[in-house]
Amino acid sequence: MAAMVVCFTTLSLLFISLVFKLVLDTIQCYFLIPRRIKNIMEKQGVRGPKPRGLTGNKTEMFNLTSQSTVNDMDSDSVRHDIVGRLLPHYVKWSKSYGKRFIYWHGIEPRMCLTETELIKELMTKHHLVTGKSWLQQQGSKHFTGRGLLMANGQDWYHQRHIAAPAFMGDKLKSYSTHMVECTKRMLQSLENAVKSGQKEFEIGEHMVRLTADIIARTEFDTSYEKGKKIFHLLTSLQHLCAQASRHLCFPGSRFYPTKYNREMKSLKMEVDRLLMEIIQSRKDCFEIGRSSSYGNDLLGNLLNEMEKKRSGGDKFKLNLQMIMDECKTFFFVGHETTALLLTWTVMLLATNPHWQQKVRAEFKQVCNGGVPSLDQLSKLTVLHMVINESLRLYPPATVLPRMAFENIKLGDLFIPKGLSIWIPVLAIHHSQELWGQDANEFNPDRFNSRPFTAGRHFMPFAAGPRNCIGQSFAMMEVKIILVMLISQFSFTISENYRHAPVVVMTLKPKYGVQVYLKPLEDP
């Protein structure tokens, strides 16, 4: 009996100590560390709006954004001064606190930074000691998991080197055939629809299907019919993650039996099941001897690397869950951002027909009316300028976040461990101080001068070692699709188009982009 009492007492003490540690860790995480960071930054003159309890400044941000989107921009007028609509809190707080200020996303202090020299230093010198915060990782846990987009430190370094060969050299060039063939099918579909009497098209839907088809064929060796379920599921997960970002996230909250958690878990399990079918098919072909490796595309590189590390002594282990997370990352990011770039560029060319004609004339001169070769793509300078101006005005990612995982020196600032730095890309791209009085106008000629653009900090694909791994792939794909579209159709904006950019993790047209298509051979 005495032994039982001693055992019970010991367990009780252990339980109490665990609860005490949990409470202490929570107090540190939610109160002590954030307040310490706030005090450190205030001593350096970096201040911001007063946070309110556990919600910080989230309620004010949400209210400002809700008010800004209910205005005359939801109309047929096309204006590109969209920073006040999408980042109204930035506009308000930057006027009060300057180019650097602290605001609170729940209990997480974030420093907004727009000084280009400090941004360059952060991106180039501190990429291994900064990365995605716990809140960001939790927000995308069921969406892209711990894929390259959300990896940090040495994990990011290893994952980047594993994936990089799929986006380089001859492998990158080999993708062009798939891009051309997929685009031909889309253009044929559009032509058939025009011949049947259809005139207006929501071009964004077609671009999403096309880029999804291309990424599936080039990176995962499977047809769009096989992968389209994954895209639809990932889109649903994206919307759920965007909704969740408005609410507080507590440690362990993903285990609560809420409707949101059940729905997220169900969607994630279905995505993982479909991806595992694709992965298992590849493994079966290798194991029964139909192929000598898992392949040399992205999925093949990942599987080959996993096999290699099983027998090696490398501390970095690549497992099937991580491979699925990489697949989700590239499945989604590889077509989502490219489809948006194409959609916004078509909108800009549809509302600026003289630039559309310039691109068409350049295409005829360089490519003689045929399908462009890779060498010819690099000579399409007008098209390149148009794409860059589209990325400047409508960057798919409107902010770049980085958290400091150790104390760092950034210019004249001491950045304490735990501080998140948020770079408002959209605001920087629209800055009249950086780009001139016409910053909110569509003017591709601004990219005709390298000295002019060099100091403007143009960063649609981020910057430094942690820039977008697929940017060469995306630019090649966008150029091929646009020149093939422009060579076959002229297009103008529909009177049904309502210009209403909105951020749902990426920058999207709220109501789509409706255009009128007309085959060029028509009188």
C-alpha positions in Angstrom: 0.0 0.0 0.0 2.9 2.4 0.9 4.5 1.7 -2.4 1.2 2.6 -4.2 1.0 5.8 -2.3 4.6 6.7 -3.2 3.9 5.8 -6.9 0.7 7.9 -6.9 2.5 10.8 -5.2 5.4 10.6 -7.8 2.9 10.6 -10.7 1.0 13.5 -9.2 4.2 15.5 -8.8 5.3 14.6 -12.3 1.9 15.8 -13.7 2.0 19.0 -11.7 5.5 19.7 -12.9 4.5 19.1 -16.6 1.5 21.4 -16.2 3.7 24.1 -14.5 6.2 23.8 -17.4 3.4 24.1 -20.0 2.1 27.2 -18.2 5.6 28.7 -17.9 6.3 28.0 -21.6 3.0 29.5 -22.6 3.6 32.7 -20.6 7.1 33.0 -22.1 5.9 32.3 -25.7 2.8 34.6 -25.6 3.8 37.4 -23.2 7.5 37.6 -22.0 9.4 37.0 -25.3 7.1 39.2 -27.5 7.2 42.0 -24.9 11.0 41.7 -24.7 11.2 42.0 -28.5 8.9 45.0 -28.5 11.1 46.8 -25.9 14.3 46.1 -27.8 12.8 47.6 -31.0 11.3 50.6 -29.3 14.7 51.5 -27.8 15.9 51.6 -31.5 13.1 53.9 -32.4 10.9 51.3 -34.1 7.3 51.6 -32.9 3.9 50.9 -34.2 0.1 50.7 -33.4 -0.8 49.5 -30.0 -1.8 45.8 -29.8 -5.1 44.7 -28.2 -4.8 41.6 -26.1 -4.2 38.3 -27.7 -5.5 39.5 -31.1 -2.8 42.2 -31.5 -3.7 44.3 -34.5 -5.5 41.6 -36.5 -9.0 43.0 -35.9 -8.0 46.5 -37.1 -6.2 45.0 -40.2 -9.3 42.9 -41.0 -11.6 45.9 -40.6 -9.5 48.2 -42.7 -9.2 45.6 -45.5 -13.0 44.9 -45.4 -13.7 48.7 -45.7 -11.2 49.2 -48.5 -12.6 46.4 -50.7 -16.1 47.9 -50.7 -15.4 50.8 -53.1 -15.6 51.8 -56.7 -12.8 49.5 -57.8 -15.3 46.7 -58.0 -16.4 48.2 -61.3 -15.4 48.2 -65.0 -12.7 50.9 -64.4 -9.2 49.5 -64.5 -6.8 51.3 -62.1 -3.6 49.9 -60.9 -3.2 51.9 -57.6 -4.2 48.9 -55.5 -2.0 49.2 -52.5 -4.6 51.1 -50.5 -7.1 48.4 -51.4 -5.1 45.4 -50.4 -2.7 46.8 -47.8 -4.7 49.6 -46.1 -3.0 48.9 -42.8 0.4 49.4 -44.3 -0.7 52.7 -45.9 -2.1 53.9 -42.5 0.7 52.8 -40.3 3.6 53.8 -42.6 2.2 57.4 -42.6 2.3 57.4 -38.8 5.5 55.4 -38.1 7.7 55.5 -41.2 9.4 52.9 -43.3 9.9 50.5 -40.5 7.3 49.8 -37.8 6.1 47.0 -35.5 2.6 45.6 -35.7 1.2 42.5 -34.0 -0.3 39.4 -35.7 -1.9 38.0 -32.6 0.9 37.5 -30.2 3.6 37.6 -32.9 5.4 40.9 -33.3 6.2 41.7 -37.0 8.4 44.4 -38.3 7.3 45.9 -41.6 10.4 46.8 -43.7 10.6 48.7 -47.0 14.2 50.0 -47.0 15.7 48.3 -50.1 19.3 48.1 -48.9 18.3 46.4 -45.7 16.0 44.0 -47.6 18.9 43.1 -49.9 21.2 42.5 -46.9 18.5 40.3 -45.2 17.9 38.2 -48.3 21.5 37.7 -49.3 23.4 37.4 -46.0 21.0 35.9 -43.5 19.1 33.3 -45.5 20.1 30.4 -43.3 19.3 32.1 -39.9 15.9 33.5 -41.1 12.9 31.7 -42.5 9.3 30.8 -41.9 7.8 31.2 -38.4 5.9 28.6 -36.4 2.6 30.4 -37.1 3.3 30.3 -40.9 4.2 26.6 -40.7 1.1 25.8 -38.7 -1.0 27.7 -41.1 0.2 25.7 -44.1 0.7 22.4 -42.3 -2.1 20.6 -44.1 -1.6 22.6 -47.3 2.1 22.2 -48.3 3.4 20.7 -45.1 7.2 21.0 -44.6 8.0 21.2 -48.3 10.7 23.6 -49.6 8.4 26.6 -49.3 8.1 26.2 -45.5 11.5 24.6 -44.7 14.2 26.4 -42.7 17.9 26.3 -42.1 19.8 23.2 -43.1 16.6 21.3 -43.9 15.9 24.1 -46.5 19.4 23.8 -47.8 19.2 20.1 -48.3 15.7 20.2 -49.9 16.8 23.0 -52.2 19.8 21.0 -53.5 17.7 17.9 -54.0 15.0 19.7 -56.1 17.3 22.1 -58.0 18.4 19.7 -60.8 14.8 19.4 -62.0 14.9 23.1 -62.9 18.3 23.4 -64.5 20.1 23.1 -67.8 19.0 20.4 -70.3 16.2 19.2 -68.0 14.7 22.7 -68.1 15.0 22.8 -71.9 13.3 19.4 -72.3 10.1 20.8 -70.7 9.5 23.2 -73.6 8.0 20.4 -75.8 5.4 19.6 -73.2 4.6 23.3 -72.8 4.1 23.8 -76.5 1.9 20.7 -76.9 -0.3 21.6 -73.9 -0.7 25.1 -75.2 -1.7 23.9 -78.6 -4.5 21.8 -77.1 -5.8 24.8 -75.1 -5.7 27.1 -78.2 -7.5 24.5 -80.3 -10.1 24.3 -77.6 -10.5 28.1 -77.6 -10.7 28.2 -81.4 -13.4 25.5 -81.4 -15.4 27.5 -78.8 -15.1 30.7 -81.0 -16.3 28.8 -84.0 -19.3 27.6 -82.1 -20.3 31.2 -81.4 -18.7 31.9 -78.0 -17.0 35.3 -77.8 -16.3 36.0 -74.1 -13.9 33.8 -72.1 -12.9 33.9 -68.4 -9.2 33.5 -69.3 -8.1 32.7 -65.8 -9.9 29.4 -65.8 -8.1 28.4 -69.0 -4.7 29.4 -67.6 -5.2 27.4 -64.4 -6.1 24.3 -66.4 -3.2 24.8 -68.8 -0.5 25.4 -66.2 -1.8 22.5 -64.1 -1.5 20.3 -67.1 2.0 21.4 -67.8 3.3 21.0 -64.2 1.7 17.6 -64.0 3.3 16.4 -67.2 6.7 18.0 -66.8 7.4 17.4 -63.1 5.4 14.4 -62.1 5.0 12.4 -65.4 1.2 12.1 -65.0 -1.7 13.5 -67.0 -3.9 16.4 -65.8 -6.8 13.9 -65.6 -4.8 12.1 -63.0 -3.8 15.2 -61.1 -6.8 17.5 -61.4 -8.4 16.1 -58.2 -5.2 17.1 -56.3 -5.4 20.6 -57.7 -9.1 21.0 -56.7 -8.3 19.6 -53.2 -5.3 21.9 -52.8 -7.4 24.9 -53.9 -9.9 24.0 -51.2 -7.1 23.7 -48.6 -5.7 27.1 -49.7 -9.0 28.8 -49.0 -9.3 27.1 -45.6 -5.8 28.1 -44.7 -6.5 31.7 -45.7 -9.6 31.7 -43.5 -7.6 30.3 -40.6 -5.0 33.1 -40.8 -7.6 35.5 -39.4 -7.8 33.5 -36.1 -5.5 32.9 -33.2 -3.4 29.7 -33.4 -2.5 28.1 -30.0 -0.1 25.2 -29.5 -2.0 22.0 -29.9 -5.0 23.7 -31.5 -4.8 21.4 -34.5 -5.9 18.6 -32.3 -9.2 20.2 -31.2 -12.3 18.4 -32.6 -13.5 21.5 -34.6 -15.3 21.5 -37.9 -12.3 23.3 -39.5 -9.8 20.7 -38.2 -12.0 17.8 -39.4 -12.4 19.3 -42.8 -8.7 20.1 -43.1 -7.7 16.6 -42.0 -10.1 15.0 -44.5 -8.8 17.0 -47.4 -5.2 16.4 -46.5 -5.7 12.7 -46.2 -7.3 12.6 -49.7 -4.4 14.6 -51.2 -1.9 12.3 -49.6 -3.8 9.3 -50.8 -3.8 10.5 -54.4 -0.1 11.5 -54.2 0.8 8.1 -52.8 -0.8 6.5 -55.8 1.4 8.5 -58.1 4.5 7.7 -56.0 3.7 4.0 -55.6 3.2 3.7 -59.4 6.7 5.1 -59.9 8.2 2.9 -57.3 6.5 -0.2 -58.7 8.0 0.5 -62.2 11.5 0.7 -60.6 11.2 -2.3 -58.3 9.9 -4.7 -61.0 12.7 -3.6 -63.4 10.8 -1.6 -66.0 13.1 1.3 -65.4 16.6 1.6 -64.0 15.8 4.6 -61.7 12.8 6.5 -60.4 13.2 9.0 -63.2 15.0 12.3 -63.6 12.1 14.7 -63.0 11.4 16.3 -59.6 9.6 13.3 -58.2 12.3 11.0 -59.6 15.0 13.1 -58.0 13.3 13.0 -54.7 12.8 9.2 -54.7 16.3 8.6 -56.0 17.7 10.8 -53.2 15.6 8.9 -50.6 17.0 5.6 -51.7 20.5 7.0 -51.7 20.2 8.4 -48.1 18.8 5.1 -46.8 22.2 3.5 -47.2 24.3 6.6 -46.4 25.2 8.3 -43.2 23.7 11.6 -43.9 21.8 13.1 -41.0 19.2 14.6 -43.3 16.6 11.9 -43.9 14.1 12.2 -46.7 10.9 10.2 -46.0 7.7 9.6 -48.0 5.8 12.3 -46.1 8.4 14.9 -47.0 8.3 13.8 -50.6 4.5 14.2 -50.6 5.0 17.7 -49.0 7.4 18.6 -51.8 4.9 17.3 -54.4 2.1 19.4 -52.8 4.4 22.4 -52.9 5.4 22.1 -56.5 2.0 20.8 -57.7 0.3 24.0 -56.3 3.0 26.7 -56.5 4.2 25.4 -59.9 0.9 26.2 -61.5 -0.9 28.7 -59.2 1.6 31.6 -59.4 2.2 31.0 -63.2 -1.5 31.0 -63.9 -1.9 34.2 -62.1 1.0 35.9 -63.9 -0.6 34.8 -67.2 -4.0 36.0 -66.2 -2.9 39.4 -65.1 -0.7 39.9 -68.2 -3.6 39.0 -70.5 -5.7 41.6 -68.6 -3.0 44.2 -69.1 -2.5 43.5 -72.8 -6.3 43.4 -73.3 -6.6 46.9 -71.8 -3.5 48.2 -73.6 -3.9 47.0 -77.2 -0.9 49.0 -78.5 1.4 46.9 -76.3 -0.4 43.7 -77.5 0.4 44.8 -81.0 4.1 45.5 -80.1 4.5 42.0 -78.7 2.8 40.5 -81.8 5.0 42.5 -84.2 8.1 41.4 -82.3 7.0 37.8 -82.4 6.5 37.9 -86.2 10.0 39.5 -86.6 11.9 37.1 -84.3 10.0 33.8 -84.8 8.7 34.3 -88.4 5.2 33.3 -87.2 6.3 29.8 -86.1 6.5 28.2 -82.7 9.3 29.9 -80.8 12.5 28.1 -80.0 14.3 28.5 -76.7 16.9 30.6 -78.4 14.2 32.9 -79.8 12.5 33.3 -76.4 15.5 35.2 -75.1 15.3 37.7 -78.0 11.6 38.6 -77.2 12.7 41.7 -75.3 9.3 43.5 -75.6 7.5 40.5 -74.2 10.0 40.3 -71.4 9.4 43.9 -70.5 5.6 43.4 -70.5 5.9 40.3 -68.2 8.1 42.2 -65.8 5.7 45.1 -65.6 2.9 42.7 -65.0 4.9 41.1 -62.1 5.6 44.6 -60.8 2.0 45.7 -60.7 0.4 42.4 -59.7 3.1 40.2 -58.0 1.5 36.8 -57.1 3.0 37.0 -53.6 2.2 40.5 -52.1 4.5 40.0 -49.0 7.7 38.2 -48.2 8.0 37.0 -44.5 11.2 36.1 -42.7 11.6 35.3 -39.0 15.0 35.7 -37.2 16.1 32.4 -35.6 19.0 34.1 -33.9 20.1 37.6 -33.1 21.3 39.4 -36.2 22.6 42.8 -37.2 20.8 44.4 -40.1 22.2 47.7 -41.2 21.8 50.0 -38.2 19.3 47.7 -36.5 19.8 44.9 -34.0 17.2 42.2 -34.8 16.4 40.0 -31.8 15.7 36.3 -32.2 12.0 35.7 -32.7 11.2 38.9 -34.6 9.4 38.4 -37.9 10.3 40.7 -40.7 7.5 41.3 -43.3 8.4 42.9 -46.6 5.4 44.4 -48.4 6.4 43.5 -52.0 3.3 45.1 -53.5 3.9 48.4 -51.7 7.5 48.5 -52.8 6.6 47.7 -56.4 4.1 50.6 -56.4 6.3 53.1 -54.6 6.5 56.4 -56.4 9.7 57.2 -54.5 11.3 54.1 -56.2 9.6 53.9 -59.5 8.5 57.5 -60.3 5.2 59.4 -60.5 3.8 56.8 -63.0 4.4 53.9 -60.5 0.7 53.0 -60.7 0.6 53.0 -64.5 1.3 50.2 -67.0 4.6 51.2 -68.6 6.8 48.3 -69.7 9.3 50.7 -71.1 10.6 51.3 -67.6 12.3 47.9 -67.8 14.1 48.9 -71.0 16.8 50.5 -68.9 18.9 48.3 -66.7 20.5 51.1 -64.7 17.0 52.4 -63.8 15.6 49.1 -62.6 18.8 47.9 -60.7 18.1 50.0 -57.6 14.3 49.6 -57.5 14.4 46.3 -55.8 12.1 44.4 -58.1 11.5 41.1 -56.4 8.5 39.1 -57.6 10.4 35.9 -57.1 12.0 37.0 -53.8 15.8 37.5 -53.8 19.1 36.0 -52.7 19.8 32.3 -52.3 16.2 31.7 -51.1 14.6 33.0 -54.3 12.0 31.0 -56.2 13.6 27.8 -57.4 11.2 27.6 -60.4 11.4 31.1 -61.7 13.3 30.1 -64.9 10.7 27.4 -65.5 7.9 29.9 -65.0 9.3 32.5 -67.2 9.9 30.1 -70.1 6.4 28.7 -69.7 4.8 32.2 -69.6 6.6 33.4 -72.7 5.7 30.3 -74.7 2.0 30.5 -73.8 1.7 34.2 -74.4 3.4 34.3 -77.8 1.4 31.3 -79.0 -1.8 33.0 -77.7 -1.0 36.3 -79.3 0.0 34.7 -82.6 -3.4 33.2 -82.9 -5.8 35.6 -81.2 -6.3 39.3 -80.6 -8.1 40.0 -77.4 -9.9 42.9 -75.7 -11.3 43.3 -72.2 -15.0 42.5 -71.8 -17.4 45.1 -70.4 -18.3 42.4 -67.8 -14.8 42.5 -66.3 -14.8 44.0 -62.8 -11.4 45.0 -61.6 -11.1 43.8 -58.0 -7.8 42.3 -57.0 -8.0 40.3 -53.8 -5.4 38.4 -51.7 -6.2 34.8 -50.9 -2.6 33.9 -50.0 -1.8 35.0 -53.6 -3.0 38.0 -55.6 -6.1 37.0 -57.6 -8.8 38.7 -59.7 -11.8 38.4 -57.4 -14.3 38.0 -60.3 -12.0 36.5 -62.9 -10.8 38.2 -66.1 -13.3 38.2 -68.9 -11.9 38.9 -72.4 -13.2 38.8 -76.0 -11.2 36.6 -78.3 -10.9 37.0 -82.0 -8.9 34.8 -84.3 -6.4 36.9 -86.2 -7.3 35.5 -89.6 -10.9 37.0 -89.2 -11.5 40.3 -91.0 
